[in-house]
Amino acid sequence: MKTNKNICGGLYTEKVLKTFKNPHNYGKIKNASGIGKVGNITCGDVMWLYIKVAQNKKGEDFIKDIKFETFGCVAAISTSSIITDLVKGKTVAEALKITKDNIIEELGGLPKIKYHCSVLAVDALVEAVYDYFSKTKQKISADLRKRHDIIKKSSEIIEKRYENYGKK
């Protein structure tokens, strides 16, 4: 893993820093087909992922456009940017196969303490696709429903655990 020794104690690769400084596909999509919002209250990262879905010549749903808004650290912004690069132009089915490991590999590595950022990026995509399927009343596969339920339950557990955090 090639790292920049001058920033953050050499924690981040040059690609992480490059995508942080110049993220791809940043912004909102008006009238998005699906929106995924995820966050982690313990680290403060919040991601919104907007997808515009169209049909290809085979009649398959594909991600025509994708944008993100992320409030978070270097890794959160970089992983958000990278997931947009990895899924843009792919069918929805192909996009849902992207994993945290694909994101980490594409970035040339992440510090282990920042792996959760790649998980958030994947979760934001899952939630955007789930939202799209819900809005268009498409059949939601058992796998996608399970992934959505896990994300929702994890979020509820974290929020419950920290509901009194910072209150006196």
C-alpha positions as CSV (number, residue, x, y, z in Angstrom):
1,M,0.0,0.0,0.0
2,K,1.6,3.2,-1.2
3,T,0.9,6.0,1.4
4,N,1.5,9.7,1.7
5,K,3.9,10.0,4.6
6,N,3.2,13.8,5.1
7,I,-0.5,13.6,5.7
8,C,-2.3,11.8,8.5
9,G,0.8,10.0,9.6
10,G,0.9,8.0,6.4
11,L,-2.5,6.4,7.0
12,Y,-4.0,7.0,3.5
13,T,-2.9,6.0,0.0
14,E,-2.3,8.6,-2.7
15,K,-5.5,7.5,-4.4
16,V,-7.5,8.0,-1.2
17,L,-6.2,11.5,-0.8
18,K,-6.7,12.2,-4.5
19,T,-10.4,11.2,-4.4
20,F,-10.9,13.1,-1.2
21,K,-9.5,16.3,-2.7
22,N,-11.2,15.8,-6.1
23,P,-14.2,13.5,-5.6
24,H,-16.1,12.3,-8.6
25,N,-19.9,12.5,-8.9
26,Y,-20.4,14.8,-6.0
27,G,-23.8,16.4,-5.7
28,K,-27.5,15.7,-5.8
29,I,-29.7,14.3,-8.6
30,K,-33.0,16.0,-8.9
31,N,-35.9,13.5,-9.2
32,A,-33.6,10.6,-8.3
33,S,-34.9,7.2,-9.0
34,G,-33.6,6.1,-5.5
35,I,-31.9,7.7,-2.5
36,G,-29.9,5.9,0.1
37,K,-29.1,7.6,3.4
38,V,-26.9,5.9,5.9
39,G,-24.8,7.1,8.8
40,N,-22.8,6.0,11.8
41,I,-23.6,8.1,14.9
42,T,-20.4,6.8,16.6
43,C,-18.1,8.3,14.0
44,G,-20.4,11.0,12.7
45,D,-20.3,10.1,9.0
46,V,-23.5,10.5,7.0
47,M,-23.8,9.6,3.3
48,W,-26.5,10.2,0.8
49,L,-26.3,8.3,-2.5
50,Y,-28.6,9.3,-5.4
51,I,-29.2,7.1,-8.4
52,K,-30.9,7.6,-11.7
53,V,-32.0,4.3,-13.2
54,A,-32.8,3.7,-16.9
55,Q,-33.2,0.6,-19.0
56,N,-30.5,-0.7,-21.3
57,K,-31.2,-2.3,-24.7
58,K,-31.8,-5.6,-23.0
59,G,-34.5,-4.1,-20.9
60,E,-32.4,-4.3,-17.7
61,D,-32.3,-1.6,-15.1
62,F,-28.9,0.1,-15.1
63,I,-27.5,3.0,-13.1
64,K,-27.4,5.8,-15.6
65,D,-26.2,8.4,-13.2
66,I,-25.1,8.4,-9.5
67,K,-24.1,11.2,-7.2
68,F,-23.3,11.5,-3.5
69,E,-23.2,13.9,-0.6
70,T,-21.1,12.9,2.3
71,F,-20.4,14.6,5.6
72,G,-17.5,12.8,7.1
73,C,-13.8,12.1,7.1
74,V,-11.3,11.6,4.3
75,A,-12.1,7.9,4.0
76,A,-15.9,8.5,4.0
77,I,-15.6,11.0,1.1
78,S,-13.2,8.8,-0.8
79,T,-15.2,5.6,-0.5
80,S,-18.4,7.5,-1.6
81,S,-16.6,8.8,-4.7
82,I,-15.2,5.4,-5.5
83,I,-18.5,3.5,-5.2
84,T,-20.0,6.0,-7.7
85,D,-17.1,5.2,-10.2
86,L,-17.5,1.5,-9.6
87,V,-21.3,1.3,-10.3
88,K,-22.0,4.0,-12.8
89,G,-23.2,2.3,-16.1
90,K,-23.6,-1.1,-14.4
91,T,-26.9,-2.9,-14.2
92,V,-28.5,-2.8,-10.8
93,A,-27.8,-6.5,-10.3
94,E,-24.1,-5.9,-11.1
95,A,-23.9,-2.9,-8.8
96,L,-25.3,-4.8,-5.9
97,K,-22.4,-7.2,-6.2
98,I,-19.9,-4.5,-5.2
99,T,-18.4,-5.1,-1.8
100,K,-16.4,-3.1,0.7
101,D,-13.4,-5.1,-0.4
102,N,-13.8,-3.9,-4.0
103,I,-13.8,-0.3,-2.7
104,I,-10.8,-0.8,-0.5
105,E,-8.9,-2.5,-3.3
106,E,-9.8,0.3,-5.7
107,L,-8.4,2.8,-3.3
108,G,-5.2,0.9,-2.8
109,G,-6.1,0.2,0.8
110,L,-7.6,1.8,3.8
111,P,-6.5,1.8,7.5
112,K,-8.5,-1.0,9.2
113,I,-10.1,1.6,11.5
114,K,-11.6,3.2,8.4
115,Y,-13.1,0.0,6.8
116,H,-16.5,1.1,8.2
117,C,-16.5,3.9,5.6
118,S,-16.4,1.4,2.8
119,V,-19.3,-0.5,4.4
120,L,-21.3,2.7,4.7
121,A,-20.8,3.3,0.9
122,V,-22.1,-0.1,0.1
123,D,-25.0,0.3,2.5
124,A,-25.9,3.6,0.9
125,L,-26.0,1.9,-2.5
126,V,-28.2,-0.9,-1.1
127,E,-30.5,1.6,0.4
128,A,-30.8,3.6,-2.8
129,V,-31.6,0.5,-4.8
130,Y,-34.1,-0.6,-2.2
131,D,-35.7,2.8,-2.3
132,Y,-35.9,2.6,-6.1
133,F,-37.5,-0.8,-6.1
134,S,-40.0,0.4,-3.4
135,K,-40.9,3.5,-5.4
136,T,-41.4,1.6,-8.6
137,K,-43.2,-1.3,-6.8
138,Q,-40.7,-3.8,-8.2
139,K,-40.2,-7.2,-6.6
140,I,-37.6,-6.9,-3.9
141,S,-35.4,-10.0,-3.7
142,A,-35.0,-11.8,-0.4
143,D,-31.3,-10.9,-0.4
144,L,-31.9,-7.2,-0.9
145,R,-34.7,-7.2,1.7
146,K,-32.3,-8.9,4.2
147,R,-29.5,-6.4,3.5
148,H,-31.9,-3.5,4.0
149,D,-33.3,-5.0,7.2
150,I,-29.7,-5.5,8.6
151,I,-28.8,-1.9,7.8
152,K,-32.0,-0.6,9.4
153,K,-31.6,-2.7,12.5
154,S,-28.0,-1.8,12.9
155,S,-28.9,1.9,12.7
156,E,-31.6,1.5,15.3
157,I,-29.2,-0.3,17.7
158,I,-26.6,2.4,17.3
159,E,-29.1,5.2,17.7
160,K,-30.6,3.6,20.8
161,R,-27.2,3.0,22.4
162,Y,-26.2,6.6,21.9
163,E,-29.5,8.3,22.4
164,N,-28.4,10.0,25.6
165,Y,-24.8,10.6,24.5
166,G,-23.8,14.2,25.2
167,K,-26.9,14.9,27.2
168,K,-26.5,16.0,30.8
